[in-house]
Amino acid sequence: MEPGGTLEPADAQRGSDPEGVFVYEFTYSKTGTAIWLGHLDVMRTMERAVRRARWPVALTQGYNPRLRLRFVFPSSVGLAVLADVLFIDLTRPLSGTGDTRCDDRTIDNAPMLEALNCALPSGIAVGGGILVPQDQRKHALGAYSIADYQIVCRWPRVSGVAQPEDAVRGLLAADQIETRKGPQRLGGFLISLTVSSRTDDTVHLDCSVRFGQNGTIKPADLVRALAAERPDIALASAVRTGLRIG
């Protein structure tokens, strides 16, 4: 099967006319050993993969054109992501028909996605996506502002001390927390934090936070705040399960 599926093989091309650029919104995951890649590594990896898969990616204008890939929320080293969002601008539609008037905007081009995923290393995969209508392109990336996490903490059960639910309630009532970079206010950032389950030595938390130009709250900082008086409490793992518009 030729990389590129129903499209003619093509290298990245400059989309000089906005009318000739097709903006697609994809989900992607970073799991396994790939969680130790930082954002710049993931970005370079994705750029190499779309070139190898011969996707017709549009380029930026100027003396140093770059592939037009945009990540909604960069993922830090050690953080697994299951359904983060990536925008890719193409010079031709994935369907190969050039017709963007169809009601169903969901991508159904398995050869294209297969070629891309074959070019990506183990642990990074691109899932489904949609064609972004032209009148929604300007605000599509900035519309996402909520991140959902599943956090696992090492939390030994000790009698006579505050339980996880009590610690969470205390944190939700606080105005700010101490981080390695200094005080971090919670108002406007922390949406929800709940205990989903626990064992004798671990606690599972579900968390939703806001992110954007003004910053965000990291799972590690939340766990550090919960463990203020318990040095035996520590972050075991964190997974960003998805991004939402809000």
N, C-alpha and C positions, 0 to 999 in steps of 0.2 A: 504494500500500500504506500503510495507516494505521500510524504509529509505534506500537509496542507489540504488533504481531502479533496473536496469539490472545488477548491480554488486553484488557480494556476500557481505553481511554485513562484515565490517572489521574495526578494530581500526587502528589508525595511525601506520604505519610501517616505518622502516628505509630503505631508498633507497640507499643501499650500492654501487650499480653499476650505473653509470650515464646512461648506456644504458637502465636501467630498471626504470628510472624516467621520468614521463611525465609532462612537464611544460605547464600549462594553464594560459592564460591571460584573466582576467575577468574585467568587469566594475561593479562598485557599487555606490550606492547613500547614502547620509546621509542628511536627511531632518527632518522637524518638530522639536520635542523636542530633537531629537538625535543630533542636531547641537551643543548642549551644552556639548557633549562628546569630550574630547581631543583625540589626536592620540593614546596614550597608552591605553585609555579606548576602543577605536574602535578596536585596535589590539587584546586586550584580549577578547573582545566580539566576534570577528571573530574566534579566536582560539577555544573558547568554542563552538561556533555554528558548526564548521566543525567536532568537536568531537561528538557532539550530533547527527549530521546528519550522522555520521559514514562514512565520506569520508576517503578513503585510502591515507591520507596525509603522505608524506615522512618526515623524521626527519633529523635534522642536525647531524653531527658526533660529538664525544667527550663525556665528562663526564656528560654534562648537555644538552642532546638533546632537541631541540625545533622544533615545527612545521615549515615547510619551507613555510612561507607566506611572501611576500614582497610587500610593498606599494610603489608606484612610488613617490607620493608627499603627505606627511602627511598633514592632515587637522587640522587647529587650532580650538580652542573653539569658537563657534558662527558662524562658516563658514559652509554654506550648500554646498554640492557637488552633482552634478547630474550624472556625468559619469567619476569618477576617476578610476584609473587602479590598479589592484591587481594581483600579480602572485602567483599561488599555485602549488606546486610540488606534484604529485600523484604517487603512486607506481603501479597503474593500470590505463588505459585510461578510461575516462567516458563512452565511447561507450561499454566497456566491451568486445571488440573484440580483443584488443591488436594490431590491424592493424593501423599503423599511416601513411600508404602510400596513403591514400585516398586524392583526390584533394581538396575536400571540408573540410576545417579544422574547420568549424563552429560547435560549440557544439549543439547537438540536443538530449538532455537527460533531459527532463522536470522533471522526478521523482527526479533526483539528485538535481537539482536547487530548486525544491519545498521543499525537505527535509531541505536544507540549509536555505532557507528563512523562513521556519516555525520555525527554531531554533533561528532566529535573532529577536531582539526586534523591536518594531514599529519605523519606521524612517530609518532603515538600510536595504537595499535590494541589492542582487547580481543579475546582469542581465546576458546577454549573454557573451560568451567568445570564444576563439579559442585555438587550440593546437599549441604551438610554435614549429616550425621545429627545429631540433637539431642543425643545423648550425647557427641558429639565437639566441640561448638561451643566449650566453655570453653577447651580447650587447642589448638584448631586453629591459631591464629595463632602461638603460642609454640613450636609443634612444629618450625617451620622454623629452622634454625641454621647451615646451610652454604651458601655462595655460591661459584659457579664462575665463573672469569674466563678470557678470552683476552686476552693482553697483547702488544702489538707495541712493540718498542723500536728506536730508531735506535742501531745498534751496529756501527760500521765495523770491518771485519776488519783487524786489525793484527798483524803477525808478531812473535813474541817476547814476547807478553803473554798473560795468562790468557784462556782460552777461556770462552764463556758457561757451558758445563757446569761448569767449575771454579768460576766465580763463584757459580753456583746452589748447588753443594755447600757452599761456604764459608758462604753465607747460611743454609742449612738447619742448619748446625752451630752457628750463633750463638745466644746466649741472648736478645739484643735488638738492635734497630736504632735509629739516630738519625732522628727525624722533625723537621719544623718545629716541632712542639709539645713536643719533648723525647724522651727515651728511650721506646721502645715494645717491650715484651717480646713474643717470638714464641711462647713456650710456650703451648699451649692455643688459639692463634689460627691459625697457619699449619699447614695440613694437608698440602699438597703443592705443589711448584713444580717444573716440568720444562720443558726446552727441546723444543718440538715440531718446529720447523724453523728454518732460517736462510738468509739470502742474504748477498751481500757487504756489505750495509750495514744489514740488519735482523735481528732475532731475535724469534721468536714463542714465547711462554711460555703454558703452561696452569697455572692456579693455582686452588687451593681453600682457602678460609679460613672460620673460624667467625665468627659475628656474634651479637650479643645485647646485653643490658643492660650487660655489662662492656666493650663496645666491639668493635672489629674491626681489621683491617689494610687499608689502602687500597693499590690497585695502584701509585699514584704513589710511596708511601713504600717499597715493595719495590724499585721500579726505582731510586729514589734511593740505596738501600742497595747495590744491585748496582753502581752507578756511583760508589761512594765514591772510587775512585782513577782513574776514567776520566771526565773532564768531557765527553767527546764522546759519552757514552751518555745517552740521554734517552727519556722515554716518548713514543711516537708516538700510540697509541690504546689504549683499554681497553674491553672489552665484557663485561658480566655476562651469561653465557649461561643462567643459571638458578639457582633456589634449591632446596635439598633439605632434607628432614627428617632430622635426625641428632642 
